[in-house]
Amino acid sequence: MAGKHKGKHRRRPFGDKGSLPGLASRALGWSFASNAIARLGTLPIGIVLARLLGPHAFGTFAVALVALVALLSFNDLSVSLAIVRWEGDPDEIAPTVATLSVLASLIIYAACYVIAPSFSWAMGAPQATEVVRVLALNVLVDGLAAAPAAMLQRQFRQDRKMIADQVNNWLGAAVSIALAWQGFGPMSLAIGRICGGGASVVLFFMFAPVRFGFDRRQARALLKFGLPLAGSSIVVFAVVNTDQLVVGHLLGATALGFYALALNLAGWPVTMFSLPTRSVAPAVFSRVQQDKAAMRTGFLCVARLLSAISVPICLVLGGAAIPLVGLVYGTRWVPAAAALAGLGVLSALRIGFELIYDFFVVLARSQVVLIVQLVWLAGLVPGLIAGTIADGISGAAIAEASVAGFLVLPCYLFWLAKVGIRPADLARRLWLPTLVGVAVAAVAAVASRTTQTNLNALEIAAVGTLAGIGLLATRMRPTLAELRQTLRPDQVLPAATPDTALEPVQHRPATPTPITAGSQS
């Protein structure tokens, strides 16, 4: 009898499919796998494209990509986010969301077509006009995909989203490399993105069918919800992409090509670790938002776990910059290594900033992130101009890291202290990952300067990084146990279906990352 009684009240395991940790961990796993396959799987294709196109053509495409990301940052007027946080049945608003998203994308693309020549000239690459116009067709693709993609996020169905994303990545990359081989230049990347995105839209509608419709009352409510977020997203876009605007305008398309390659490399840890976390963390935080102590503990645990794997990888990019770029992309791309040290530090900070961003949005304090973004932008513009003029792309990268570390970080720490997370709390959690990251970067830098071949230098850097992450992993078990306890795995949720509404996730304008634009470089 005692055994039965004990078994009857046994707590459900952490990975129980019906529990919040179970849903969240499975969704996080699928999201991470999707990003890992996309980034690691298309790495050889990206290398081939970079070698085929060269810095100038790559810079021309970077100009067009900045335009696309700008448009996607507010493309559907952020109304699709309402599906994620809707308290009732999301099918009620999905038709109106789909219609508004497509109408907005048509208007935005028309405006882009008209201003493309002026934008390309301002970026220092007037030859990019037609590439901008073709690549911006992805705005229409994104408008079509917005509603079904939001439905999949609502349902924690990152497994299905992964399929659509991988078709997007691989088909787009295959088309791009075939056209680049035939001499289409930067236009090959633009056409590849459209082909991949178009195929993914078909899959999104297969996985989450959404019909079109229009309800005037719902439309007013959706626009009231979405327009402020769209405005905030424009500020976020400006923060993320001002560096490319400044570098392109002051230094031209070739220097922008070098900078864009460095930015792409430095962005790998953000894509691999931050994006999967952001696809799950807000929904998890929203479930425990009534328990402020649990939210604070959960935030600190996630911050420590994220930093343990991301900080060493971000910082080692700077230490191993020259052998990494030289071996992988070829000697003509080596000037891009000058920007990697600063951008690696920026990536480590950005991963933390995005977690803080989502945390405040779930707390319904989105005004905090808007204030910080505005402060960031105000300090970034003069810093970038001064840094770029002083030392080219290296100066731009150092300016980015300096503004993030000495201006933005103190602002976020100030606001975190307001909600009970003191700087000392974070310091106790993050000092060891930071120390290990610095040590790993130092080992990589010494190896880069003392070994005779790029391959040997990278081997030493890789061994040092794995050793550092392994050391940190052995210290993470108490943090994982604390996180499990915080999420209370004994609380079971109903299976997520289109008819089962999740608790509302507070609105958050995400860092502009195209939902349907695959990574091909």
C-alpha positions in Angstrom: 0.0 0.0 0.0 2.8 2.4 0.8 4.4 1.7 -2.5 1.1 2.4 -4.3 0.5 5.5 -2.4 3.9 6.8 -3.2 3.6 6.0 -6.9 0.2 7.7 -7.0 1.6 11.0 -5.9 4.8 10.8 -7.8 5.6 14.0 -9.6 5.7 13.9 -13.3 9.1 13.9 -14.9 10.6 17.1 -16.3 10.1 16.0 -19.9 6.4 14.9 -19.5 4.7 15.8 -22.8 1.8 17.5 -20.9 3.9 19.6 -18.6 5.1 23.1 -19.3 8.8 22.0 -19.1 7.9 19.2 -21.5 6.2 21.4 -24.1 8.9 24.0 -23.8 11.9 21.7 -23.9 10.5 19.9 -27.0 9.8 23.2 -28.7 13.2 24.5 -27.8 14.8 21.2 -29.1 13.1 21.5 -32.5 13.9 25.2 -32.8 17.5 24.6 -32.0 17.7 21.6 -34.4 16.2 23.7 -37.1 18.7 26.5 -36.6 21.7 24.1 -36.3 20.8 22.3 -39.5 20.2 25.5 -41.4 23.5 27.1 -40.2 25.8 24.1 -40.2 24.1 22.3 -43.1 24.4 25.3 -45.5 27.9 26.3 -44.4 29.6 24.7 -47.4 27.1 26.4 -49.7 27.7 29.8 -48.1 31.5 29.4 -48.5 31.1 28.5 -52.2 28.8 31.5 -52.8 31.3 33.9 -51.0 34.2 32.5 -53.1 32.1 32.8 -56.4 30.8 36.3 -55.8 33.7 38.1 -54.1 33.5 41.0 -51.7 32.0 43.6 -54.1 29.1 41.5 -55.2 28.6 40.3 -51.7 28.5 43.9 -50.5 25.9 44.7 -53.2 23.7 41.9 -51.9 24.2 43.1 -48.4 22.7 46.5 -49.4 19.6 44.7 -50.7 19.4 42.5 -47.6 19.5 45.6 -45.3 16.5 46.9 -47.3 14.7 43.6 -46.9 15.2 43.3 -43.2 14.0 46.9 -42.8 10.8 46.1 -44.6 10.3 42.8 -42.7 10.7 44.5 -39.4 7.2 46.1 -39.7 5.9 44.2 -42.8 2.6 42.8 -41.4 2.3 45.8 -39.0 2.9 43.3 -36.2 -0.7 42.1 -36.3 0.4 38.4 -36.6 1.8 38.6 -33.1 -1.8 39.0 -31.8 -2.4 35.3 -32.7 0.3 34.3 -30.3 -1.1 36.2 -27.3 -4.9 35.9 -28.1 -6.8 34.8 -25.0 -9.5 33.0 -27.0 -9.6 30.8 -30.1 -7.0 32.2 -32.5 -9.1 31.0 -35.4 -11.4 33.9 -34.6 -8.9 36.5 -35.7 -6.6 34.5 -38.1 -8.6 35.4 -41.3 -8.4 39.1 -40.6 -4.7 38.8 -39.6 -4.0 37.1 -42.9 -5.8 39.7 -44.9 -4.2 42.6 -43.2 -0.7 41.0 -43.5 -1.0 40.6 -47.2 -2.5 44.1 -47.8 0.3 45.7 -45.8 3.0 43.8 -47.6 1.6 44.9 -51.0 1.7 48.6 -49.9 5.2 48.3 -48.4 6.6 46.6 -51.5 5.2 49.3 -53.8 6.9 51.9 -51.6 10.1 50.0 -51.7 10.1 49.7 -55.5 9.8 53.5 -55.8 12.6 54.4 -53.3 15.0 51.6 -54.2 17.3 53.9 -56.3 17.6 56.5 -53.6 18.3 53.8 -50.9 21.0 52.1 -53.0 22.7 55.5 -53.6 22.6 56.3 -49.9 24.2 52.9 -49.2 27.1 53.7 -51.6 26.0 51.0 -54.1 23.7 52.5 -56.8 24.1 49.3 -58.8 22.1 47.4 -56.2 18.8 49.0 -57.2 17.4 46.0 -59.2 18.7 43.5 -56.6 16.8 45.5 -53.9 13.6 45.4 -56.0 13.9 41.6 -56.6 14.9 40.6 -53.1 12.1 42.8 -51.6 9.6 40.5 -53.3 10.2 38.4 -50.1 8.0 41.0 -48.4 5.0 39.6 -50.2 6.1 36.0 -49.3 6.5 37.0 -45.6 3.0 38.7 -45.7 1.5 35.4 -46.8 3.3 33.3 -44.3 2.8 35.6 -41.3 -0.6 34.2 -40.0 0.2 30.4 -40.4 3.7 30.8 -39.0 2.1 32.6 -35.9 -0.3 29.7 -35.5 2.5 27.2 -35.4 4.3 29.3 -32.8 1.1 29.5 -30.8 0.8 25.7 -30.8 4.5 25.0 -29.9 4.8 23.2 -33.3 8.4 24.1 -34.0 8.7 20.7 -35.5 6.5 21.6 -38.4 8.0 25.1 -38.7 11.4 23.4 -38.9 10.3 21.5 -42.1 9.2 24.7 -43.8 12.3 26.6 -42.7 14.6 23.8 -44.0 12.9 23.7 -47.4 13.3 27.5 -47.5 17.0 27.2 -46.7 18.0 24.3 -48.9 16.0 25.1 -51.9 17.0 28.8 -51.8 20.6 27.9 -51.4 20.6 25.4 -54.2 19.0 27.9 -56.6 21.4 30.7 -55.5 24.5 28.6 -56.1 23.3 27.4 -59.5 22.7 30.9 -60.6 25.9 32.2 -59.2 27.8 29.5 -61.0 26.2 30.8 -64.2 27.4 34.3 -63.5 24.2 36.0 -62.2 26.2 37.7 -59.4 24.3 39.2 -56.4 21.0 38.6 -58.2 21.5 34.9 -57.7 21.1 35.3 -54.0 17.9 37.4 -54.4 16.3 34.9 -56.7 17.3 32.0 -54.4 15.6 33.7 -51.4 12.4 34.1 -53.4 12.3 30.5 -54.5 13.0 29.2 -51.0 10.5 31.5 -49.4 7.7 30.7 -51.9 8.1 27.0 -51.2 8.0 27.5 -47.5 4.7 29.5 -47.7 3.0 26.5 -49.3 4.2 24.3 -46.4 3.1 26.8 -43.8 -0.4 26.8 -45.2 -0.4 23.0 -45.3 0.7 22.7 -41.7 -1.5 25.5 -40.4 -4.4 26.3 -42.8 -5.6 29.8 -42.5 -8.4 31.3 -44.6 -8.7 34.9 -45.6 -11.4 37.1 -44.4 -12.1 40.6 -42.9 -13.8 41.8 -39.8 -13.8 45.6 -39.4 -14.1 45.5 -35.7 -11.2 43.0 -35.4 -9.1 44.9 -37.8 -9.3 48.1 -35.7 -8.3 46.2 -32.6 -5.5 44.4 -34.4 -4.1 47.6 -35.8 -4.3 49.3 -32.4 -2.3 46.3 -31.1 0.2 46.1 -33.9 1.0 49.6 -35.0 2.9 50.6 -31.8 4.9 47.3 -32.1 5.7 48.1 -35.7 7.0 51.5 -34.7 9.1 49.8 -32.0 10.4 47.3 -34.6 11.6 50.2 -36.7 13.8 51.3 -33.8 15.1 47.8 -33.3 15.9 47.5 -37.0 17.8 50.8 -36.8 19.9 49.6 -33.9 20.7 46.3 -35.6 21.5 47.7 -39.1 22.8 51.2 -38.6 26.3 49.8 -38.8 25.8 48.5 -42.3 24.2 51.8 -43.4 27.2 53.8 -42.0 29.9 51.4 -43.4 28.2 51.2 -46.8 27.8 55.0 -47.1 31.2 55.9 -45.8 33.4 53.1 -47.3 31.4 51.7 -50.3 30.2 48.3 -51.4 33.5 46.4 -51.2 34.2 47.4 -47.6 30.5 46.6 -46.8 31.1 43.1 -48.3 33.9 42.5 -45.9 31.9 43.9 -43.0 28.8 41.9 -43.9 30.8 38.6 -44.0 32.2 39.4 -40.5 28.8 40.3 -39.3 27.4 37.0 -40.7 30.1 35.0 -38.9 29.6 36.8 -35.6 25.8 36.3 -35.9 26.1 32.5 -35.9 26.0 32.2 -32.1 23.0 34.5 -32.0 21.1 32.4 -34.6 22.2 29.1 -33.0 21.4 29.9 -29.4 19.4 33.1 -29.0 16.7 32.5 -31.7 15.7 29.1 -30.4 15.5 30.4 -26.9 13.4 33.4 -28.0 10.9 31.1 -29.7 10.2 29.4 -26.4 11.2 31.6 -23.4 8.4 34.2 -23.7 5.7 31.5 -23.7 7.4 29.9 -20.6 7.8 33.2 -18.8 4.2 34.1 -19.5 3.0 30.9 -17.7 4.8 31.9 -14.5 4.3 35.6 -14.7 2.1 35.7 -11.7 5.0 34.3 -9.6 7.6 37.1 -9.7 10.1 35.1 -7.7 9.8 32.2 -10.2 10.3 34.6 -13.1 13.4 36.1 -11.6 14.9 32.7 -10.8 14.0 31.4 -14.2 15.6 34.4 -15.9 18.9 34.0 -13.9 19.0 30.3 -14.7 18.4 30.7 -18.4 21.0 33.6 -18.5 23.6 31.3 -16.9 22.9 28.4 -19.2 22.9 30.5 -22.3 26.2 32.2 -21.4 27.9 28.9 -20.6 27.7 27.9 -24.2 27.5 31.2 -26.1 30.1 33.4 -24.5 33.1 31.2 -25.3 32.0 30.7 -28.9 31.3 34.4 -29.4 34.7 35.5 -28.0 36.8 32.8 -29.7 35.6 34.2 -33.1 37.8 37.3 -32.4 40.8 35.4 -31.3 40.7 33.0 -34.3 39.5 35.6 -36.8 42.4 35.6 -39.3 42.9 31.8 -39.6 39.1 31.3 -39.6 38.4 33.7 -42.5 41.6 32.9 -44.4 41.1 29.1 -44.3 37.3 29.0 -44.9 36.7 31.9 -47.3 40.1 32.4 -48.9 42.9 35.0 -48.7 40.9 37.8 -50.5 38.4 37.8 -47.6 41.1 38.2 -44.9 40.3 41.9 -44.4 37.0 40.9 -43.0 38.8 39.5 -39.9 39.5 43.0 -38.7 35.9 43.4 -37.6 35.4 40.0 -36.0 36.8 40.8 -32.5 34.5 43.7 -31.9 31.5 41.9 -33.5 32.1 38.7 -31.4 31.9 40.7 -28.2 28.7 42.4 -29.6 27.2 39.0 -30.3 27.8 37.8 -26.7 26.1 41.0 -25.4 23.3 40.8 -27.9 22.3 37.3 -26.8 21.9 38.6 -23.2 20.1 41.7 -24.4 17.5 39.7 -26.3 16.8 37.6 -23.2 16.4 40.7 -21.2 14.2 42.2 -23.9 11.8 39.3 -23.9 11.7 39.2 -20.1 10.6 42.8 -19.9 8.0 42.4 -22.6 6.4 39.4 -20.7 6.4 41.6 -17.6 4.3 44.1 -19.7 7.1 46.7 -19.5 7.7 47.1 -23.2 8.3 50.8 -22.6 11.6 49.8 -20.9 12.9 48.1 -24.0 11.8 51.0 -26.2 13.6 53.5 -24.0 16.8 51.4 -24.0 16.6 50.9 -27.8 16.3 54.7 -28.3 19.3 55.3 -26.0 21.2 52.6 -27.9 20.4 54.2 -31.2 21.3 57.7 -30.0 24.7 56.6 -28.8 25.4 54.3 -31.7 25.1 56.7 -34.7 27.8 59.1 -33.6 29.9 56.3 -32.3 29.7 54.4 -35.6 30.5 57.4 -37.7 33.6 58.3 -35.6 34.8 54.6 -35.4 34.4 54.0 -39.2 36.2 57.2 -40.1 39.0 56.5 -37.7 39.7 52.8 -38.5 37.3 51.5 -41.2 35.4 48.3 -40.5 37.5 47.5 -37.4 36.6 50.9 -35.9 32.9 50.3 -36.7 33.0 47.0 -34.9 34.8 48.4 -31.9 32.3 51.2 -31.7 29.4 48.7 -31.8 30.9 46.7 -28.9 31.8 49.8 -26.9 28.3 51.4 -27.1 26.7 48.0 -26.2 29.0 47.4 -23.3 29.3 50.9 -21.8 25.9 52.4 -22.5 23.3 49.7 -23.2 24.4 47.2 -20.6 24.2 49.7 -17.7 20.8 50.8 -18.8 19.5 47.2 -18.8 21.1 46.5 -15.4 19.4 49.6 -14.0 16.0 48.4 -15.1 16.6 44.8 -14.0 17.4 46.1 -10.5 14.0 47.8 -10.5 12.3 44.3 -10.8 14.5 42.7 -8.2 17.4 41.3 -10.3 20.5 43.1 -9.0 23.7 43.4 -10.9 25.4 41.3 -8.2 22.8 38.5 -8.9 23.9 38.4 -12.5 27.5 38.7 -11.7 27.4 35.6 -9.5 25.8 33.7 -12.4 27.9 35.0 -15.3 31.5 35.6 -14.0 32.7 32.1 -14.7 31.4 31.8 -18.3 32.9 35.3 -19.0 36.2 34.3 -17.6 36.3 31.0 -19.5 35.3 32.9 -22.7 38.2 35.4 -22.3 40.6 32.6 -21.6 39.5 30.7 -24.7 39.8 33.8 -26.9 43.3 34.4 -25.5 44.4 30.9 -26.4 43.0 31.3 -29.9 44.8 34.6 -30.4 48.1 33.2 -29.3 47.7 30.2 -31.6 46.8 32.5 -34.5 50.1 34.4 -34.1 52.4 31.5 -33.3 51.4 28.6 -35.5 52.5 28.3 -39.1 49.2 27.2 -40.7 45.6 28.4 -40.4 44.4 24.8 -39.9 46.7 24.2 -36.9 45.6 27.5 -35.3 41.9 26.6 -35.7 42.5 23.1 -34.3 44.0 24.7 -31.1 41.2 27.2 -30.9 38.6 24.4 -31.3 40.1 22.2 -28.6 40.3 25.2 -26.2 36.7 26.1 -26.8 35.4 22.6 -26.3 37.5 22.3 -23.1 36.1 25.5 -21.8 32.5 24.6 -22.6 33.0 21.2 -21.1 34.3 22.7 -17.9 31.3 25.0 -17.8 28.9 22.1 -18.5 30.1 20.3 -15.4 29.1 23.3 -13.3 25.6 23.7 -14.8 23.8 20.8 -13.1 22.7 22.8 -10.0 21.4 25.5 -12.4 19.4 22.9 -14.3 17.9 21.5 -11.1 17.0 25.0 -10.0 15.3 25.7 -13.3 13.3 22.4 -13.1 12.1 23.4 -9.7 11.2 26.9 -10.8 9.0 25.6 -13.7 7.1 23.2 -11.4 6.9 20.1 -13.6 4.0 18.8 -11.5 1.7 21.3 -13.2 0.4 19.7 -16.4 -1.0 21.5 -19.4 -3.5 20.3 -22.0 -2.0 19.3 -25.3 -1.5 22.3 -27.6 -4.0 22.2 -30.4 -5.5 24.9 -32.7 -8.5 24.9 -30.3 -6.5 25.1 -27.1 -5.5 28.7 -26.3 -2.3 29.2 -24.5 -2.0 31.9 -21.9 -1.4 35.2 -23.5 2.2 36.0 -24.4 2.7 39.7 -24.0 3.5 41.5 -27.3 7.2 41.8 -28.3 8.6 43.3 -31.4 11.2 40.7 -32.3 14.7 41.6 -33.5 14.0 41.7 -37.2 14.8 38.3 -38.5 12.9 37.3 -41.7 10.6 34.4 -41.0 10.8 33.1 -44.6 14.2 34.3 -45.6 16.7 31.5 -45.4 20.3 31.8 -44.6 22.5 31.3 -47.6 25.8 32.9 -46.7 
